[in-house]
Amino acid sequence: MITDLLQPADLSRLRNLQVLVRHRVEGFCSGLHRSPNKGQSVEFREHRPYSKGDALRGIDWKVFGKSDRLYIRQYEEETNLRCHLVVDSSGSMAYSGSRSGGQSKLRYASRLAAAMAYLMIHQQDSVGLVSFDESIRRYLPPRSLVTHLGAVATCLHELKPTPADVERGEPQDFALQTLVPKLRRGGLVVLFSDCFGDISKLAQSLSQFVQAKNDVLVFQVLDPDEVDFPFQNMTQFRSLEAGKLLKRIDSGRLRKSYLQRFEKFQAELGEALGRSRVNWMPVTSDQEVASVLAQLLTSGRNGR
């Protein structure tokens, strides 16, 4: 349920944001309000298997009579926009600091994704969900039914970060590349990730979505500790990607070097995503999710 991720106060603020969406405020992503026309077109496209929650009126009973299987007829444009929410569940997303209330980056990303799904489905857009680490872990195809929001929220609520002692497989950008053929052209792809890794490979992977005529938005989810490195004394750090890797360091002496490298990383990431025509919005896990979406809706800058 959506209430597993969002509090009543969050939902109240999101309902107010729907007014902004309906008034077609620029700045969310150009694809979000591509067309004012809602509803199905008359051009049949394909069948897909029936899933729990689908409207019975969409079932092709002729196909059922021949195959004894339930299929839904899909049309060329069922809704205004198809959006895929892509959530990074790799080990580094498990980090949580004291200022985020013990909320991991993955939990925050899941809440932010749920809020976005809530907004989009209530404006009759369709939303799908993907979770990944080194491979695609979960995939829910886009649907616009209100009942589908519950399925998306349940999946997000159940997401767990990949344990640090799991043997590493393919690099994460490989998982994103395998996702490209699954998505239809001309939609919206929203990535929720800390983006820690090889910047050039990440930008190259995301550019494939852009080349497929999708608008791409990246919410870079960071913990406040990662932004300002508040540690002062001798501290032992453990890698969340490789659990056996431990380092005990003098945090006070390292802080200046860390902040310089972090600032350089952010600058290079922003430049690379900009060249790939990807919208980029860094957020920290202590921000209110409704405030983040309100900022995106009213910024007029497409998140970057």
C-alpha positions as CSV (number, residue, x, y, z in Angstrom):
1,M,0.0,0.0,0.0
2,I,1.1,3.6,-0.7
3,T,0.8,4.3,3.1
4,D,3.6,1.9,3.7
5,L,5.9,4.5,2.2
6,L,4.1,7.8,2.5
7,Q,2.6,9.4,5.5
8,P,-0.9,11.2,5.4
9,A,0.9,14.5,5.4
10,D,2.9,13.5,2.4
11,L,-0.2,12.5,0.5
12,S,-1.9,15.7,1.4
13,R,1.0,17.7,-0.1
14,L,1.0,15.5,-3.1
15,R,-2.7,16.2,-3.7
16,N,-1.9,19.9,-3.8
17,L,0.9,19.2,-6.3
18,Q,-1.6,17.6,-8.6
19,V,-3.1,21.0,-9.2
20,L,0.3,22.1,-10.6
21,V,0.5,19.1,-12.8
22,R,-3.0,19.7,-14.2
23,H,-2.0,23.3,-15.0
24,R,0.9,22.0,-17.0
25,V,3.7,23.7,-15.2
26,E,6.9,23.6,-17.1
27,G,9.9,22.0,-15.5
28,F,9.0,18.5,-14.7
29,C,10.4,17.0,-17.9
30,S,9.3,17.9,-21.3
31,G,7.7,14.5,-21.9
32,L,5.5,14.7,-18.8
33,H,2.9,16.9,-20.5
34,R,3.5,16.1,-24.1
35,S,-0.1,15.9,-25.0
36,P,-3.3,17.2,-23.4
37,N,-5.3,14.3,-24.9
38,K,-6.2,11.4,-22.7
39,G,-7.6,8.0,-23.3
40,Q,-7.1,5.2,-25.8
41,S,-6.5,5.5,-29.4
42,V,-8.3,3.2,-31.9
43,E,-5.1,1.7,-33.2
44,F,-4.5,-1.8,-31.8
45,R,-0.9,-2.6,-31.1
46,E,-0.4,-5.9,-29.3
47,H,-1.5,-8.3,-26.6
48,R,0.0,-8.7,-23.1
49,P,-0.8,-11.3,-20.4
50,Y,-3.5,-10.4,-18.0
51,S,-2.3,-9.4,-14.5
52,K,-4.3,-9.1,-11.3
53,G,-5.9,-5.7,-11.1
54,D,-6.4,-5.2,-14.9
55,A,-9.8,-4.1,-15.9
56,L,-11.9,-7.0,-17.2
57,R,-13.2,-4.9,-20.1
58,G,-9.7,-5.1,-21.6
59,I,-9.6,-8.9,-21.9
60,D,-9.7,-10.2,-25.5
61,W,-12.3,-13.0,-25.0
62,K,-11.8,-14.3,-28.5
63,V,-8.1,-15.1,-27.7
64,F,-9.3,-16.7,-24.4
65,G,-11.7,-18.9,-26.3
66,K,-8.9,-20.2,-28.6
67,S,-6.0,-20.4,-26.1
68,D,-7.7,-20.7,-22.7
69,R,-5.4,-17.9,-21.5
70,L,-6.3,-14.3,-20.5
71,Y,-4.7,-11.5,-22.6
72,I,-5.2,-7.7,-22.5
73,R,-5.5,-5.8,-25.8
74,Q,-3.1,-2.8,-25.8
75,Y,-3.4,0.2,-28.0
76,E,-0.9,2.6,-29.5
77,E,-1.5,5.3,-26.9
78,E,-3.4,4.1,-23.8
79,T,-2.5,7.2,-21.8
80,N,-0.8,10.5,-22.1
81,L,2.6,9.2,-21.1
82,R,4.4,6.0,-20.2
83,C,6.9,6.4,-17.4
84,H,9.4,3.8,-16.0
85,L,10.7,4.4,-12.5
86,V,14.1,2.7,-12.3
87,V,15.4,2.1,-8.8
88,D,19.0,1.2,-7.9
89,S,19.1,-1.4,-5.2
90,S,22.8,-2.0,-5.1
91,G,24.7,-2.2,-1.9
92,S,25.7,1.4,-1.6
93,M,22.1,2.4,-1.4
94,A,21.9,0.7,2.0
95,Y,23.7,3.6,3.7
96,S,21.8,5.6,6.3
97,G,23.1,8.4,8.5
98,S,21.8,9.9,11.7
99,R,20.4,13.1,10.0
100,S,18.2,11.0,7.7
101,G,16.5,9.4,10.7
102,G,18.0,6.0,10.0
103,Q,16.4,6.0,6.6
104,S,18.6,4.4,4.0
105,K,19.1,5.9,0.5
106,L,17.1,3.0,-0.9
107,R,14.2,3.6,1.4
108,Y,14.2,7.3,0.5
109,A,14.5,6.5,-3.2
110,S,11.5,4.1,-2.9
111,R,9.4,6.8,-1.1
112,L,10.3,9.4,-3.8
113,A,9.4,6.9,-6.6
114,A,6.1,6.1,-4.8
115,A,5.3,9.8,-4.7
116,M,6.0,10.2,-8.3
117,A,3.9,7.2,-9.2
118,Y,1.1,8.6,-7.1
119,L,1.2,11.9,-9.0
120,M,1.4,10.4,-12.5
121,I,-1.3,7.7,-12.1
122,H,-3.7,10.3,-10.7
123,Q,-3.2,12.3,-13.8
124,Q,-3.9,9.2,-15.9
125,D,-0.4,8.5,-17.0
126,S,1.0,5.0,-16.8
127,V,3.8,4.0,-14.6
128,G,6.1,1.0,-14.6
129,L,8.8,0.0,-12.1
130,V,12.3,-1.6,-12.5
131,S,14.7,-2.4,-9.7
132,F,18.3,-3.4,-10.5
133,D,21.8,-3.9,-9.2
134,E,24.1,-5.9,-11.5
135,S,21.0,-7.3,-13.2
136,I,17.3,-6.5,-13.4
137,R,15.6,-7.8,-10.3
138,R,12.0,-6.7,-10.6
139,Y,10.0,-5.4,-13.5
140,L,6.4,-4.2,-13.5
141,P,5.1,-3.0,-16.9
142,P,3.5,0.4,-17.1
143,R,-0.2,0.7,-16.3
144,S,-2.4,3.6,-15.5
145,L,-5.0,1.9,-13.2
146,V,-5.3,3.2,-9.7
147,T,-5.1,-0.4,-8.5
148,H,-1.6,-0.6,-10.2
149,L,-0.4,2.0,-7.8
150,G,-0.8,-0.5,-5.0
151,A,1.3,-3.0,-6.9
152,V,4.1,-0.4,-7.5
153,A,4.0,0.7,-3.8
154,T,4.2,-2.9,-2.6
155,C,7.2,-3.7,-4.8
156,L,8.9,-0.5,-3.6
157,H,8.2,-1.3,0.0
158,E,9.8,-4.7,-0.3
159,L,13.0,-3.6,-2.0
160,K,16.1,-4.6,-0.2
161,P,19.7,-3.5,-1.0
162,T,22.0,-6.2,-2.4
163,P,24.0,-7.6,0.5
164,A,27.7,-6.6,0.6
165,D,28.9,-10.2,0.7
166,V,27.1,-11.2,-2.6
167,E,29.6,-12.0,-5.3
168,R,29.7,-9.1,-7.9
169,G,28.5,-10.0,-11.4
170,E,28.1,-7.6,-14.3
171,P,28.7,-3.9,-13.8
172,Q,25.5,-1.9,-13.0
173,D,25.5,-0.1,-16.3
174,F,25.1,-3.5,-18.0
175,A,21.8,-3.9,-16.3
176,L,20.6,-0.5,-17.6
177,Q,21.7,-1.4,-21.1
178,T,19.6,-4.6,-21.0
179,L,16.6,-2.6,-20.0
180,V,16.6,-0.4,-23.2
181,P,15.0,-3.0,-25.5
182,K,12.2,-3.5,-23.0
183,L,11.0,0.1,-23.1
184,R,8.8,1.7,-25.8
185,R,10.1,4.8,-27.5
186,G,8.9,8.2,-26.5
187,G,8.3,7.8,-22.8
188,L,9.9,9.1,-19.6
189,V,12.6,7.2,-17.7
190,V,13.4,8.2,-14.1
191,L,16.4,6.8,-12.4
192,F,16.8,6.8,-8.6
193,S,20.4,6.1,-7.7
194,D,23.4,7.5,-5.9
195,C,25.3,7.3,-9.2
196,F,28.4,6.1,-7.6
197,G,30.5,4.3,-10.2
198,D,32.0,4.9,-13.6
199,I,30.5,8.2,-14.7
200,S,31.2,7.7,-18.4
201,K,29.6,4.3,-18.5
202,L,26.5,5.6,-16.6
203,A,26.1,8.5,-19.0
204,Q,26.6,6.2,-22.0
205,S,23.9,3.8,-20.7
206,L,21.5,6.6,-20.1
207,S,22.2,8.2,-23.5
208,Q,20.7,5.0,-25.1
209,F,17.4,5.8,-23.5
210,V,17.7,9.3,-24.9
211,Q,18.5,8.0,-28.4
212,A,15.3,5.9,-28.1
213,K,13.4,9.2,-27.9
214,N,12.8,9.0,-24.1
215,D,13.1,11.9,-21.7
216,V,15.5,10.9,-18.9
217,L,15.5,12.3,-15.4
218,V,18.1,11.2,-12.7
219,F,17.4,11.7,-9.0
220,Q,20.8,11.3,-7.5
221,V,20.0,10.2,-4.0
222,L,22.7,11.0,-1.4
223,D,22.9,10.8,2.4
224,P,23.8,14.2,4.0
225,D,26.9,12.5,5.4
226,E,28.1,11.9,1.9
227,V,27.7,15.5,1.0
228,D,29.5,17.2,3.9
229,F,31.5,14.3,5.6
230,P,30.8,15.2,9.3
231,F,33.1,12.6,10.8
232,Q,36.0,13.9,13.0
233,N,37.7,11.1,14.9
234,M,39.3,7.7,14.1
235,T,36.5,5.9,12.3
236,Q,36.2,2.5,10.8
237,F,34.4,2.4,7.4
238,R,33.0,-0.8,5.8
239,S,32.3,-1.0,2.0
240,L,28.6,-1.6,1.3
241,E,29.6,-3.1,-2.0
242,A,32.3,-5.4,-0.8
243,G,31.6,-6.3,2.9
244,K,35.0,-7.6,3.8
245,L,36.7,-4.3,2.9
246,L,37.3,-2.4,6.1
247,K,39.3,0.8,6.5
248,R,40.1,2.6,9.8
249,I,41.1,6.2,9.1
250,D,41.5,9.6,10.8
251,S,38.4,11.2,9.5
252,G,39.4,14.8,10.5
253,R,42.5,14.6,8.3
254,L,40.7,13.0,5.4
255,R,37.8,15.4,5.3
256,K,39.3,18.1,3.1
257,S,40.5,15.6,0.6
258,Y,37.2,13.8,0.6
259,L,35.2,17.0,0.0
260,Q,37.5,18.0,-2.9
261,R,37.1,14.6,-4.6
262,F,33.3,14.6,-4.0
263,E,33.0,18.1,-5.5
264,K,35.0,17.0,-8.5
265,F,32.9,13.9,-8.9
266,Q,29.6,15.9,-8.8
267,A,31.0,18.4,-11.4
268,E,32.0,15.6,-13.7
269,L,28.7,13.8,-13.3
270,G,26.7,16.9,-14.0
271,E,28.8,17.6,-17.1
272,A,28.5,14.1,-18.4
273,L,24.8,13.8,-17.9
274,G,24.3,17.2,-19.5
275,R,26.2,16.1,-22.6
276,S,23.9,13.1,-22.8
277,R,20.8,15.4,-22.5
278,V,19.9,13.8,-19.2
279,N,18.1,15.9,-16.6
280,W,19.9,15.7,-13.2
281,M,18.6,16.5,-9.8
282,P,20.8,15.7,-6.7
283,V,18.7,15.3,-3.5
284,T,19.5,14.2,0.0
285,S,17.6,11.7,2.0
286,D,16.6,14.2,4.7
287,Q,14.5,16.2,2.3
288,E,10.7,15.9,2.3
289,V,9.7,14.0,-0.8
290,A,6.8,16.3,-1.6
291,S,9.2,19.3,-1.4
292,V,11.5,17.6,-3.9
293,L,8.8,17.1,-6.4
294,A,7.4,20.6,-5.8
295,Q,10.9,22.0,-6.6
296,L,11.1,19.9,-9.7
297,L,7.6,21.1,-10.9
298,T,8.3,24.7,-10.3
299,S,12.0,25.0,-11.2
300,G,11.4,25.6,-14.9
301,R,14.8,23.9,-15.4
302,N,13.9,20.3,-16.0
303,G,15.8,19.3,-12.9
304,R,19.1,20.7,-14.0
